[in-house]
Amino acid sequence: MKTKSIFSTLIILSVMFLSISCKKEGTGGKATITGIARHHSTPIANAVIYIKYGATEFPGPDPSSYDLSVTADANGK
């Protein structure tokens, strides 16, 4: 019985720890994305790239549906 109680306590503490340590997607991390906006092989100067954190499907064409936008430089970077 005592082993079962200890096991249950460990499970509960693990679940609590995992739920507390989760963070919402967004800025502030250390990830970096680099690339070049292109149409076929031609770089697109000043292209606007929209970012949606945690998306698994296309958020749609409305820019307000996205979390962040960045503008490429003259070379599409």
GUNU-316433 format. One record per atom (N, C-alpha, C): residue number from 1; residue in three letters; atom name; x, y, z. Coordinates in nm, 2 decimals. Example, Ala and Ser with C-alpha at 12.3 -4.5 7.8 and 13.67 -1.06 7.14 Angstrom:
BEGIN
PT   resi   resn   name        X        Y        Z
PT      1    Ala      N     1.32    -0.57     0.78
PT      1    Ala     CA     1.23    -0.45     0.78
PT      1    Ala      C     1.32    -0.33     0.78
PT      2    Ser      N     1.28    -0.22     0.71
PT      2    Ser     CA     1.37    -0.11     0.71
PT      2    Ser      C     1.29     0.00     0.79
This chain:
BEGIN
PT   resi   resn   name        X        Y        Z
PT      1    Met      N     0.08    -0.12     0.00
PT      1    Met     CA     0.00     0.00     0.00
PT      1    Met      C     0.09     0.13     0.00
PT      2    Lys      N     0.19     0.13     0.08
PT      2    Lys     CA     0.28     0.24     0.09
PT      2    Lys      C     0.34     0.27    -0.05
PT      3    Thr      N     0.39     0.17    -0.12
PT      3    Thr     CA     0.45     0.19    -0.25
PT      3    Thr      C     0.35     0.25    -0.35
PT      4    Lys      N     0.22     0.21    -0.34
PT      4    Lys     CA     0.12     0.26    -0.43
PT      4    Lys      C     0.09     0.41    -0.40
PT      5    Ser      N     0.10     0.45    -0.28
PT      5    Ser     CA     0.08     0.59    -0.23
PT      5    Ser      C     0.19     0.67    -0.28
PT      6    Ile      N     0.32     0.63    -0.27
PT      6    Ile     CA     0.43     0.70    -0.32
PT      6    Ile      C     0.43     0.72    -0.47
PT      7    Phe      N     0.39     0.61    -0.54
PT      7    Phe     CA     0.38     0.62    -0.69
PT      7    Phe      C     0.27     0.72    -0.73
PT      8    Ser      N     0.16     0.72    -0.66
PT      8    Ser     CA     0.05     0.81    -0.69
PT      8    Ser      C     0.10     0.96    -0.67
PT      9    Thr      N     0.17     0.98    -0.56
PT      9    Thr     CA     0.22     1.11    -0.53
PT      9    Thr      C     0.32     1.16    -0.64
PT     10    Leu      N     0.41     1.07    -0.68
PT     10    Leu     CA     0.50     1.10    -0.79
PT     10    Leu      C     0.43     1.14    -0.92
PT     11    Ile      N     0.33     1.07    -0.95
PT     11    Ile     CA     0.26     1.10    -1.07
PT     11    Ile      C     0.19     1.23    -1.06
PT     12    Ile      N     0.13     1.26    -0.95
PT     12    Ile     CA     0.06     1.39    -0.93
PT     12    Ile      C     0.16     1.51    -0.94
PT     13    Leu      N     0.28     1.49    -0.87
PT     13    Leu     CA     0.38     1.59    -0.87
PT     13    Leu      C     0.44     1.61    -1.01
PT     14    Ser      N     0.46     1.51    -1.09
PT     14    Ser     CA     0.51     1.52    -1.23
PT     14    Ser      C     0.41     1.59    -1.31
PT     15    Val      N     0.28     1.56    -1.30
PT     15    Val     CA     0.18     1.63    -1.38
PT     15    Val      C     0.18     1.78    -1.34
PT     16    Met      N     0.19     1.81    -1.22
PT     16    Met     CA     0.19     1.95    -1.17
PT     16    Met      C     0.31     2.03    -1.23
PT     17    Phe      N     0.43     1.96    -1.22
PT     17    Phe     CA     0.55     2.02    -1.27
PT     17    Phe      C     0.54     2.05    -1.42
PT     18    Leu      N     0.49     1.95    -1.49
PT     18    Leu     CA     0.48     1.97    -1.64
PT     18    Leu      C     0.38     2.08    -1.68
PT     19    Ser      N     0.27     2.09    -1.61
PT     19    Ser     CA     0.17     2.19    -1.64
PT     19    Ser      C     0.22     2.33    -1.60
PT     20    Ile      N     0.30     2.34    -1.50
PT     20    Ile     CA     0.35     2.47    -1.46
PT     20    Ile      C     0.47     2.52    -1.55
PT     21    Ser      N     0.55     2.42    -1.60
PT     21    Ser     CA     0.66     2.46    -1.68
PT     21    Ser      C     0.63     2.49    -1.83
PT     22    Cys      N     0.51     2.47    -1.87
PT     22    Cys     CA     0.47     2.49    -2.01
PT     22    Cys      C     0.45     2.64    -2.03
PT     23    Lys      N     0.50     2.69    -2.15
PT     23    Lys     CA     0.48     2.83    -2.19
PT     23    Lys      C     0.41     2.84    -2.32
PT     24    Lys      N     0.34     2.95    -2.34
PT     24    Lys     CA     0.28     2.97    -2.47
PT     24    Lys      C     0.38     3.01    -2.57
PT     25    Glu      N     0.36     2.97    -2.70
PT     25    Glu     CA     0.45     3.01    -2.80
PT     25    Glu      C     0.46     3.16    -2.81
PT     26    Gly      N     0.57     3.21    -2.86
PT     26    Gly     CA     0.58     3.35    -2.88
PT     26    Gly      C     0.73     3.40    -2.88
PT     27    Thr      N     0.75     3.52    -2.88
PT     27    Thr     CA     0.88     3.58    -2.88
PT     27    Thr      C     0.95     3.55    -2.74
PT     28    Gly      N     1.08     3.57    -2.74
PT     28    Gly     CA     1.15     3.56    -2.62
PT     28    Gly      C     1.24     3.43    -2.61
PT     29    Gly      N     1.22     3.34    -2.71
PT     29    Gly     CA     1.30     3.22    -2.72
PT     29    Gly      C     1.43     3.25    -2.78
PT     30    Lys      N     1.50     3.14    -2.81
PT     30    Lys     CA     1.64     3.15    -2.87
PT     30    Lys      C     1.64     3.09    -3.01
PT     31    Ala      N     1.52     3.06    -3.07
PT     31    Ala     CA     1.51     3.00    -3.20
PT     31    Ala      C     1.54     3.11    -3.31
PT     32    Thr      N     1.59     3.07    -3.42
PT     32    Thr     CA     1.62     3.16    -3.53
PT     32    Thr      C     1.57     3.10    -3.66
PT     33    Ile      N     1.50     3.18    -3.74
PT     33    Ile     CA     1.46     3.13    -3.87
PT     33    Ile      C     1.53     3.22    -3.98
PT     34    Thr      N     1.60     3.16    -4.07
PT     34    Thr     CA     1.65     3.25    -4.18
PT     34    Thr      C     1.61     3.19    -4.31
PT     35    Gly      N     1.60     3.28    -4.41
PT     35    Gly     CA     1.56     3.23    -4.54
PT     35    Gly      C     1.56     3.35    -4.64
PT     36    Ile      N     1.53     3.32    -4.76
PT     36    Ile     CA     1.52     3.42    -4.87
PT     36    Ile      C     1.38     3.41    -4.93
PT     37    Ala      N     1.30     3.52    -4.93
PT     37    Ala     CA     1.17     3.52    -5.00
PT     37    Ala      C     1.20     3.52    -5.15
PT     38    Arg      N     1.15     3.42    -5.22
PT     38    Arg     CA     1.17     3.42    -5.37
PT     38    Arg      C     1.05     3.38    -5.44
PT     39    His      N     1.04     3.43    -5.57
PT     39    His     CA     0.94     3.38    -5.66
PT     39    His      C     1.02     3.31    -5.77
PT     40    His      N     1.01     3.18    -5.77
PT     40    His     CA     1.10     3.09    -5.85
PT     40    His      C     1.24     3.11    -5.80
PT     41    Ser      N     1.33     3.17    -5.88
PT     41    Ser     CA     1.47     3.19    -5.83
PT     41    Ser      C     1.50     3.34    -5.81
PT     42    Thr      N     1.40     3.43    -5.83
PT     42    Thr     CA     1.42     3.57    -5.81
PT     42    Thr      C     1.38     3.61    -5.67
PT     43    Pro      N     1.48     3.67    -5.59
PT     43    Pro     CA     1.45     3.72    -5.46
PT     43    Pro      C     1.34     3.83    -5.46
PT     44    Ile      N     1.26     3.84    -5.36
PT     44    Ile     CA     1.15     3.94    -5.36
PT     44    Ile      C     1.20     4.05    -5.25
PT     45    Ala      N     1.23     4.16    -5.31
PT     45    Ala     CA     1.27     4.27    -5.22
PT     45    Ala      C     1.16     4.32    -5.13
PT     46    Asn      N     1.18     4.35    -5.01
PT     46    Asn     CA     1.09     4.41    -4.91
PT     46    Asn      C     0.96     4.32    -4.89
PT     47    Ala      N     0.97     4.19    -4.91
PT     47    Ala     CA     0.86     4.10    -4.89
PT     47    Ala      C     0.82     4.10    -4.74
PT     48    Val      N     0.69     4.09    -4.72
PT     48    Val     CA     0.64     4.09    -4.58
PT     48    Val      C     0.61     3.94    -4.55
PT     49    Ile      N     0.67     3.89    -4.44
PT     49    Ile     CA     0.65     3.75    -4.40
PT     49    Ile      C     0.58     3.75    -4.27
PT     50    Tyr      N     0.47     3.68    -4.27
PT     50    Tyr     CA     0.38     3.67    -4.15
PT     50    Tyr      C     0.41     3.54    -4.07
PT     51    Ile      N     0.41     3.55    -3.94
PT     51    Ile     CA     0.44     3.44    -3.85
PT     51    Ile      C     0.33     3.41    -3.76
PT     52    Lys      N     0.29     3.28    -3.75
PT     52    Lys     CA     0.18     3.24    -3.66
PT     52    Lys      C     0.24     3.13    -3.57
PT     53    Tyr      N     0.26     3.16    -3.44
PT     53    Tyr     CA     0.32     3.07    -3.34
PT     53    Tyr      C     0.22     2.95    -3.32
PT     54    Gly      N     0.28     2.83    -3.32
PT     54    Gly     CA     0.21     2.71    -3.29
PT     54    Gly      C     0.11     2.66    -3.39
PT     55    Ala      N     0.11     2.72    -3.51
PT     55    Ala     CA     0.02     2.69    -3.62
PT     55    Ala      C     0.05     2.55    -3.67
PT     56    Thr      N    -0.05     2.47    -3.70
PT     56    Thr     CA    -0.04     2.34    -3.76
PT     56    Thr      C    -0.12     2.34    -3.90
PT     57    Glu      N    -0.20     2.45    -3.92
PT     57    Glu     CA    -0.27     2.46    -4.04
PT     57    Glu      C    -0.26     2.61    -4.08
PT     58    Phe      N    -0.29     2.64    -4.21
PT     58    Phe     CA    -0.29     2.77    -4.26
PT     58    Phe      C    -0.39     2.86    -4.19
PT     59    Pro      N    -0.34     2.97    -4.12
PT     59    Pro     CA    -0.43     3.06    -4.05
PT     59    Pro      C    -0.52     3.14    -4.13
PT     60    Gly      N    -0.50     3.15    -4.26
PT     60    Gly     CA    -0.59     3.22    -4.35
PT     60    Gly      C    -0.52     3.35    -4.40
PT     61    Pro      N    -0.59     3.42    -4.49
PT     61    Pro     CA    -0.52     3.53    -4.56
PT     61    Pro      C    -0.53     3.66    -4.48
PT     62    Asp      N    -0.60     3.67    -4.38
PT     62    Asp     CA    -0.61     3.79    -4.30
PT     62    Asp      C    -0.49     3.82    -4.21
PT     63    Pro      N    -0.41     3.93    -4.24
PT     63    Pro     CA    -0.29     3.95    -4.16
PT     63    Pro      C    -0.31     3.97    -4.01
PT     64    Ser      N    -0.43     4.00    -3.97
PT     64    Ser     CA    -0.46     4.02    -3.83
PT     64    Ser      C    -0.47     3.88    -3.76
PT     65    Ser      N    -0.47     3.77    -3.83
PT     65    Ser     CA    -0.47     3.64    -3.78
PT     65    Ser      C    -0.33     3.59    -3.73
PT     66    Tyr      N    -0.23     3.67    -3.77
PT     66    Tyr     CA    -0.09     3.63    -3.74
PT     66    Tyr      C    -0.04     3.70    -3.62
PT     67    Asp      N     0.07     3.64    -3.56
PT     67    Asp     CA     0.13     3.70    -3.43
PT     67    Asp      C     0.23     3.80    -3.46
PT     68    Leu      N     0.30     3.79    -3.58
PT     68    Leu     CA     0.42     3.87    -3.60
PT     68    Leu      C     0.44     3.89    -3.75
PT     69    Ser      N     0.49     4.00    -3.80
PT     69    Ser     CA     0.53     4.01    -3.94
PT     69    Ser      C     0.67     4.07    -3.94
PT     70    Val      N     0.75     4.03    -4.04
PT     70    Val     CA     0.88     4.08    -4.06
PT     70    Val      C     0.89     4.12    -4.21
PT     71    Thr      N     0.98     4.22    -4.24
PT     71    Thr     CA     1.00     4.26    -4.37
PT     71    Thr      C     1.14     4.22    -4.42
PT     72    Ala      N     1.15     4.16    -4.54
PT     72    Ala     CA     1.27     4.12    -4.59
PT     72    Ala      C     1.35     4.25    -4.64
PT     73    Asp      N     1.48     4.23    -4.65
PT     73    Asp     CA     1.56     4.34    -4.71
PT     73    Asp      C     1.55     4.35    -4.86
PT     74    Ala      N     1.64     4.43    -4.92
PT     74    Ala     CA     1.63     4.45    -5.06
PT     74    Ala      C     1.67     4.32    -5.14
PT     75    Asn      N     1.74     4.22    -5.07
PT     75    Asn     CA     1.78     4.10    -5.13
PT     75    Asn      C     1.69     3.98    -5.09
PT     76    Gly      N     1.57     4.01    -5.03
PT     76    Gly     CA     1.48     3.91    -4.99
PT     76    Gly      C     1.51     3.84    -4.87
PT     77    Lys      N     1.62     3.88    -4.79
PT     77    Lys     CA     1.66     3.81    -4.67
PT     77    Lys      C     1.58     3.86    -4.55
